């Protein structure tokens, strides 16, 4: 199966985010690039796209989920004044 790494910009102004990722995609790294929160994902570029849900939450904000929220990564903004965290929301 051919693979590639794609990147997706994460809009922090939205708490819940839906990304259309190829089926079987695996998040690899979450970090800021050029001042934009970015998620790199290993994908099969020929796979069918499927929506996946993510939660973007700041430190100190409530999370009303449980084990269905899988931690992806953390990033800092404004020289560490703001800290954000990204979770994937599973269906089960």
Rosetta silent file (secondary structure, phi, psi, omega in degrees, C-alpha in Angstrom):
SEQUENCE: XXXXXXXXXXXXXXXXXXXXXXXXXXXXXXXXXXXXXXXXXXXXXXXXXXXXXXXXXXXXXXXXXXXXXXXXXXXXXXXXXXXXXXXXXXXX
SCORE:     score description
SCORE:     0.000 S_00000001
   1 L     0.000  127.976  177.428    0.000    0.000    0.000 S_00000001
   2 L   -70.554  147.380  178.911    1.460    3.394   -0.937 S_00000001
   3 L  -132.460  156.684  176.017    1.785    5.892    1.882 S_00000001
   4 E  -147.385  166.419  172.878    2.314    9.618    2.216 S_00000001
   5 E  -114.130  122.648  177.861    2.400   12.159    4.999 S_00000001
   6 E  -111.185  155.548  176.063   -0.190   14.914    4.747 S_00000001
   7 E  -121.200  149.451 -178.601   -0.578   17.927    6.967 S_00000001
   8 E  -131.287  131.395  174.989   -3.720   19.596    8.228 S_00000001
   9 E   -80.520  136.785 -176.574   -4.039   23.032    9.789 S_00000001
  10 L  -103.990  115.526 -179.573   -6.033   22.949   13.031 S_00000001
  11 L   -78.932  103.874 -175.251   -8.397   25.918   13.524 S_00000001
  12 L   -72.349  -12.189  177.642   -8.133   26.717   17.243 S_00000001
  13 L   -73.614   -8.713  176.449  -11.061   29.111   17.051 S_00000001
  14 L  -111.456  134.162  179.633  -13.260   26.008   16.852 S_00000001
  15 L   -76.452  -45.141  179.164  -13.568   23.638   19.829 S_00000001
  16 E  -106.643  130.837 -173.938  -14.821   20.662   17.793 S_00000001
  17 E  -126.637  137.397  173.686  -13.093   19.982   14.486 S_00000001
  18 E  -115.581  125.098  175.381  -13.942   17.515   11.730 S_00000001
  19 E  -115.983  133.261  174.754  -11.173   16.447    9.353 S_00000001
  20 E   -87.712  102.384 -177.564  -11.819   14.282    6.320 S_00000001
  21 E  -109.248  150.409  173.236   -8.932   11.816    6.510 S_00000001
  22 E   -60.114  141.863  178.437   -8.250    8.753    4.377 S_00000001
  23 L   -55.510  133.807 -179.260   -9.494    5.588    6.075 S_00000001
  24 L    87.816    2.160 -179.021   -6.698    4.099    8.197 S_00000001
  25 L   -61.150  144.515 -177.844   -4.872    7.430    8.609 S_00000001
  26 E  -123.800  115.204  174.723   -2.522    7.614   11.611 S_00000001
  27 E   -61.710  133.980 -176.989   -1.761   10.945   13.348 S_00000001
  28 E  -108.817  -46.199 -173.800    2.021   11.273   13.718 S_00000001
  29 E  -152.573  146.253  178.822    2.860   14.684   15.138 S_00000001
  30 E  -132.195  120.697 -173.232    1.095   17.793   16.299 S_00000001
  31 E  -161.468  169.044  176.192    3.041   21.033   16.472 S_00000001
  32 E   -88.737  132.060  173.285    3.070   24.683   15.429 S_00000001
  33 E  -129.329  124.325 -178.256    4.450   25.473   11.968 S_00000001
  34 L    53.244   42.914  178.007    4.614   29.100   10.835 S_00000001
  35 L    68.128   13.606  179.073    2.470   30.101   13.851 S_00000001
  36 E  -118.682  127.213  174.294   -0.303   27.662   12.817 S_00000001
  37 E   -60.677  128.635 -172.084   -1.224   24.523   14.807 S_00000001
  38 E  -133.981  137.632  176.832   -0.554   21.662   12.392 S_00000001
  39 E  -113.541  124.711  174.957   -1.279   17.935   12.444 S_00000001
  40 E   -99.817  135.630 -172.475    0.855   15.563   10.345 S_00000001
  41 E  -134.793  133.294  173.375   -0.821   12.298    9.404 S_00000001
  42 E   -82.636  127.397 -174.037    0.426    9.118    7.689 S_00000001
  43 E  -135.944  158.327  161.844   -2.100    8.220    5.001 S_00000001
  44 L   -92.591  110.260 -173.855   -2.831    5.979    2.072 S_00000001
  45 L   -65.357  -11.675 -179.142   -3.461    8.751   -0.485 S_00000001
  46 L  -100.751   -2.705 -179.469   -5.783    6.472   -2.478 S_00000001
  47 L   -73.654  155.010  176.947   -8.049    5.497    0.441 S_00000001
  48 L   -67.452  140.930  178.556  -11.589    6.786    0.700 S_00000001
  49 E   -78.532  144.279 -179.906  -11.980    9.872    2.874 S_00000001
  50 E  -142.435  138.071 -179.357  -13.895    9.559    6.099 S_00000001
  51 E   -70.564  137.004  174.323  -14.743   12.245    8.691 S_00000001
  52 E  -128.510  142.061 -173.519  -12.884   12.083   12.011 S_00000001
  53 E  -103.292  140.070  179.992  -13.680   14.267   15.009 S_00000001
  54 E  -132.145  154.815  176.886  -11.207   16.165   17.147 S_00000001
  55 E  -120.728  129.808  175.960  -11.447   18.357   20.235 S_00000001
  56 E  -110.614  122.218 -175.290   -9.246   21.405   20.762 S_00000001
  57 E  -140.115  139.618  177.725   -9.138   22.544   24.404 S_00000001
  58 E   -84.557  156.586  175.856   -7.063   25.018   26.376 S_00000001
  59 L   -58.465  134.253  179.722   -5.405   24.262   29.699 S_00000001
  60 L    91.328  -11.334  178.700   -7.898   24.800   32.520 S_00000001
  61 L   -86.072  148.968 -179.637  -10.948   24.302   30.290 S_00000001
  62 L   -71.677  144.230  172.612  -13.375   21.498   31.074 S_00000001
  63 L  -120.257  120.601 -177.692  -13.377   18.278   29.068 S_00000001
  64 L   -98.652   29.252  179.877  -16.646   16.385   29.261 S_00000001
  65 L  -115.453 -179.096  179.306  -15.309   13.215   27.697 S_00000001
  66 L  -135.397 -131.891 -177.394  -13.669   10.104   28.933 S_00000001
  67 L   -64.918  -13.855  178.755  -11.739    7.291   27.316 S_00000001
  68 L   -77.286   -2.680  175.427  -13.292    8.137   23.955 S_00000001
  69 E  -102.196  109.119 -178.940  -10.975   11.188   23.858 S_00000001
  70 E   -98.717  121.809 -178.575   -7.541   10.052   22.674 S_00000001
  71 E   -63.646  131.614  177.573   -4.732   12.523   23.322 S_00000001
  72 E  -107.236  -47.397 -179.176   -2.888   13.633   20.171 S_00000001
  73 E   176.559  175.733 -177.393   -0.630   16.451   21.338 S_00000001
  74 E  -131.017  145.912  173.989   -0.065   19.847   22.975 S_00000001
  75 E  -142.137  156.511 -177.393    1.193   23.137   21.614 S_00000001
  76 E  -107.829  142.753  174.380    2.125   26.542   23.028 S_00000001
  77 E  -124.296  158.616  176.156    1.044   29.953   21.758 S_00000001
  78 H    51.137   52.615  179.340    2.239   33.448   22.582 S_00000001
  79 H    55.155   36.362  176.262    5.555   32.247   24.027 S_00000001
  80 H    90.463    0.750  179.098    3.794   29.759   26.289 S_00000001
  81 L   -67.554  -30.867  177.625    1.118   32.129   27.605 S_00000001
  82 E  -122.478  135.806  179.599   -1.568   29.873   26.103 S_00000001
  83 E  -124.961  126.022 -177.136   -1.414   26.076   26.032 S_00000001
  84 E  -117.902  152.270 -178.421   -3.753   24.046   23.806 S_00000001
  85 E  -132.267  142.365  179.965   -4.357   20.303   23.592 S_00000001
  86 E  -116.393  130.700  177.896   -5.742   18.187   20.762 S_00000001
  87 E  -124.534  146.265  168.956   -7.763   14.996   21.280 S_00000001
  88 E   -95.981  137.541 -179.317   -9.372   12.656   18.771 S_00000001
  89 E   -99.885  115.188  178.871  -12.941   11.710   19.658 S_00000001
  90 L   -86.330  163.999 -178.435  -13.697    8.059   18.982 S_00000001
  91 L   -86.085   -0.611 -176.936  -17.178    6.710   18.349 S_00000001
  92 L  -130.925    0.000    0.000  -17.020    4.177   21.123 S_00000001
